[in-house]
Amino acid sequence: MFVSTHLIAEFEGLIDEFTIIAQGRNLLTMEADQARNRFCKIRARFTEAPPDVKLPGAINVRQNGRELELIGNGNGKELVETLRGHRPEELRCEALSLEEIFIASKSLSQESTL
């Protein structure tokens, strides 16, 4: 069955495979479980301002005070290890919902391909 919607949360548990299209361009076609394993949200809080660290492959990197929040695109483990090397006081990594993946994919539309 094919469903076109922006109300992804309503179909979250029913979706086996999905495609994200932006401006007529296919950004991502993937099995839902594979996408949940590929994309993750990483949050790190430091005792002082976050270090200036290179995080290749990270998308939607945001700093708010002593905290960094970013999304890993297939390289979450490597990003966590890089951040762990800077000794954060707290470091969390969690899977994204399909709706969060959809929102993050807007950043990917400016990159070449997935």
C-alpha positions in Angstrom: 0.0 0.0 0.0 1.3 3.5 -0.9 0.4 6.4 1.5 1.4 10.0 1.0 1.3 12.0 4.2 3.0 14.5 6.4 1.3 13.0 9.4 4.1 10.4 9.9 3.5 9.8 13.6 0.1 8.4 12.8 1.6 5.7 10.6 4.9 5.1 12.6 4.1 1.5 13.6 2.7 0.5 10.2 5.5 1.7 7.9 7.9 -1.0 6.6 9.6 1.2 4.0 9.4 4.9 3.3 10.5 7.5 0.8 11.1 11.2 1.6 10.7 13.5 -1.4 11.5 17.2 -1.3 11.0 19.5 -4.2 10.4 16.6 -6.5 13.6 14.9 -5.6 13.9 11.5 -3.8 16.0 12.2 -0.7 15.8 8.9 1.0 14.2 5.5 0.4 14.8 3.0 3.2 13.3 0.4 5.4 11.9 1.9 8.6 14.0 -0.3 10.9 17.1 0.4 8.9 16.5 4.2 9.2 16.0 4.0 12.9 19.3 2.2 13.2 21.1 4.7 10.9 19.9 8.0 12.3 20.4 8.9 16.0 20.2 12.0 18.2 23.3 12.6 20.3 23.3 15.0 23.2 26.4 15.9 25.1 26.7 18.3 28.1 30.1 19.6 29.2 31.3 21.3 32.4 32.3 24.3 30.3 31.6 25.5 26.8 31.7 22.5 24.3 35.1 22.1 22.7 35.6 23.0 19.1 35.5 19.5 17.7 35.1 18.3 14.1 32.1 16.0 13.8 32.2 14.7 10.2 28.9 13.3 9.0 26.9 15.0 11.8 23.8 16.9 10.7 21.8 19.6 12.5 24.6 20.4 15.0 23.3 22.8 17.6 25.0 24.3 20.6 23.0 25.7 23.5 25.3 26.9 26.3 27.3 23.9 27.5 25.3 21.4 25.5 25.7 20.0 22.0 22.9 18.3 20.1 23.4 16.7 16.7 22.1 13.9 14.5 24.3 11.1 13.4 23.8 9.8 9.9 25.1 6.2 9.9 28.1 7.1 12.1 26.5 7.6 15.5 29.0 5.3 17.3 32.0 7.2 15.9 30.5 10.5 16.8 29.8 9.3 20.4 33.4 8.1 20.7 34.7 11.4 19.4 32.6 13.3 21.9 33.5 10.9 24.7 37.1 11.7 24.1 36.3 15.3 25.3 35.0 14.1 28.6 31.4 15.3 28.7 29.6 15.2 32.0 26.6 13.6 30.2 26.4 11.8 26.8 23.2 10.3 25.4 22.4 8.7 22.1 18.8 7.8 21.1 17.1 6.5 18.0 14.9 8.9 16.0 11.3 8.5 15.2 10.4 8.4 11.5 9.0 11.9 11.8 12.3 13.2 13.3 14.1 11.5 10.4 11.8 13.3 8.0 12.6 16.7 9.7 16.3 15.9 9.7 16.2 15.0 6.0 15.5 18.7 5.2 19.2 19.3 6.0 20.2 16.4 3.8 18.4 17.9 0.8 21.4 20.3 0.6 23.9 17.5 0.6 24.5 15.5 -2.5 23.2 12.0 -1.7 22.7 9.6 1.2 
